[in-house]
Amino acid sequence: MNKNNIVLVGFMGTGKSTVGKALAERLNWTFVDVDREIEAVEGKSIPVLFREKGEEYFRQSEQEQIARVMQGSRQIVSMGGGAVLREANRRAMAASGLVVALTASASTILERVKNDPDRPLLAGNPEQKIAQLLKERKNAYQFADIHINTDELQVTEVVEAILSFPSG
């Protein structure tokens, strides 16, 4: 495997897709959103997959798509927020990419995702769910090579921070 990919991990609403698209454009690399890859293979949206087949089924499909995607190169790969929960996924990411963890405060995350109907893990009380999931995943992103808090940064500033990281 190679390390010719940049992998964006982090909780939902931290900016993975937005930053990923901008970074891919800047480098002229391919942008890959693992959640969109899962939806294409499964023929269903993530919320429908969760509802019809459950989180475990989704996580297995996610693991298969991550293994496939990480074999490519010159990609900016945006991972789903929970992709880091499985050791196999973390190994695949670290083996073939510079892993960048994007972080944000609970209030920033809530502001960014509160009107998004495609967040099955936030059903019910989003504020409470975000706090609970952030606590549960507190150490899940530790394996990343870089950690960037996106609370106060513009997309271009996050892209510059990633590009300024010494490679190799």
C-alpha positions in Angstrom: 0.0 0.0 0.0 1.0 3.6 -0.4 0.4 6.8 1.6 -0.7 8.7 -1.4 -4.1 9.5 0.0 -5.3 12.1 2.6 -8.0 10.6 4.9 -10.4 12.9 6.7 -11.9 11.5 9.9 -13.9 13.2 12.6 -17.3 13.5 14.2 -20.2 14.5 11.9 -20.4 18.2 11.2 -16.6 18.8 11.6 -16.2 19.6 7.9 -14.9 16.4 6.3 -16.9 16.7 3.1 -16.6 20.4 2.7 -12.8 20.4 3.4 -12.3 17.2 1.4 -13.9 18.7 -1.7 -11.8 21.9 -1.4 -8.6 19.9 -0.8 -9.2 17.6 -3.7 -9.8 20.6 -6.0 -6.6 22.2 -4.8 -4.5 19.1 -5.3 -6.4 18.0 -8.4 -7.0 14.6 -6.7 -10.2 12.6 -6.6 -12.6 13.2 -3.8 -14.2 10.1 -2.3 -17.0 10.2 0.3 -17.2 6.7 1.8 -20.8 7.2 2.8 -21.7 8.0 -0.8 -19.8 4.9 -1.9 -21.8 2.8 0.6 -25.1 4.3 -0.7 -24.1 3.5 -4.3 -23.2 -0.1 -3.6 -26.2 -0.7 -1.3 -28.7 1.2 -3.5 -30.1 2.9 -0.4 -29.4 6.0 1.7 -27.6 5.7 5.0 -30.8 6.5 7.0 -32.7 3.8 5.1 -29.9 1.3 5.6 -29.9 2.0 9.4 -33.6 1.7 9.6 -34.0 -1.5 7.5 -30.8 -3.4 8.3 -29.4 -1.8 11.5 -26.1 -0.2 12.4 -24.1 -3.4 12.5 -25.0 -4.2 8.8 -24.1 -0.6 7.9 -20.7 -0.9 9.8 -19.8 -4.1 7.9 -20.7 -2.5 4.5 -18.6 0.6 5.6 -15.6 -1.6 6.4 -15.8 -3.3 3.0 -15.9 0.0 1.2 -13.1 1.5 3.2 -10.9 -1.5 2.4 -11.7 -1.1 -1.3 -11.3 2.7 -1.5 -8.0 2.7 0.5 -6.4 0.7 -2.3 -6.5 3.7 -4.5 -4.2 6.7 -4.6 -4.2 10.5 -5.1 -7.5 10.6 -3.3 -9.0 12.8 -0.6 -11.2 10.3 1.4 -13.9 11.6 3.6 -14.9 8.9 6.2 -18.2 8.7 8.0 -18.1 9.9 11.6 -18.1 6.3 13.1 -15.7 4.7 10.6 -12.9 4.9 13.2 -14.8 2.6 15.6 -13.4 -0.5 13.9 -9.8 -1.4 14.2 -9.7 -2.8 10.7 -10.8 0.6 9.3 -8.2 2.5 11.4 -5.4 0.1 10.1 -6.5 0.5 6.5 -6.6 4.3 6.8 -3.2 4.6 8.5 -1.6 2.2 6.1 -2.4 4.1 3.0 -3.1 7.7 3.9 -2.2 10.7 5.9 -5.0 10.7 8.5 -6.4 14.1 9.4 -8.8 14.3 12.3 -11.1 17.3 12.1 -12.7 18.3 15.4 -15.2 20.9 16.6 -17.1 21.7 19.8 -20.5 20.2 20.5 -22.2 23.6 20.0 -20.5 24.0 16.6 -21.5 20.5 15.5 -25.1 21.0 16.6 -25.3 24.3 14.7 -23.9 22.6 11.5 -26.1 19.4 11.6 -29.3 20.4 13.3 -31.3 20.8 10.1 -29.8 17.8 8.3 -32.4 14.9 8.1 -29.8 12.4 7.1 -28.3 11.9 10.5 -29.8 8.7 11.9 -27.6 8.7 15.0 -29.1 12.0 16.1 -32.8 10.9 16.1 -34.6 12.2 19.2 -32.6 14.8 21.1 -29.7 15.9 18.8 -27.9 18.0 21.5 -28.0 15.1 24.0 -26.9 12.6 21.3 -24.0 14.7 20.2 -22.7 15.1 23.7 -23.1 11.3 24.3 -21.4 10.3 21.1 -18.6 12.8 21.5 -17.9 11.3 25.0 -18.0 7.7 23.7 -15.7 8.5 20.8 -13.4 10.8 22.8 -10.3 8.7 22.0 -11.4 7.2 18.7 -9.5 9.7 16.6 -6.2 9.6 18.5 -4.5 7.5 15.8 -4.7 10.4 13.3 -1.4 12.1 12.1 -2.9 15.6 12.4 -5.7 17.1 14.5 -7.4 20.3 13.5 -10.1 22.1 15.3 -12.5 23.6 12.7 -14.6 25.8 15.1 -13.1 29.1 14.1 -11.4 28.3 10.8 -12.6 28.9 7.2 -12.4 26.0 4.8 -9.3 27.5 3.1 -7.5 27.8 6.4 -8.1 24.1 7.1 -6.9 23.1 3.7 -3.7 25.2 4.2 -3.1 23.6 7.6 -3.3 20.1 6.1 -1.0 21.1 3.2 1.5 22.6 5.5 2.0 19.3 7.4 5.4 17.8 6.5 4.9 14.7 4.5 7.0 11.5 4.6 
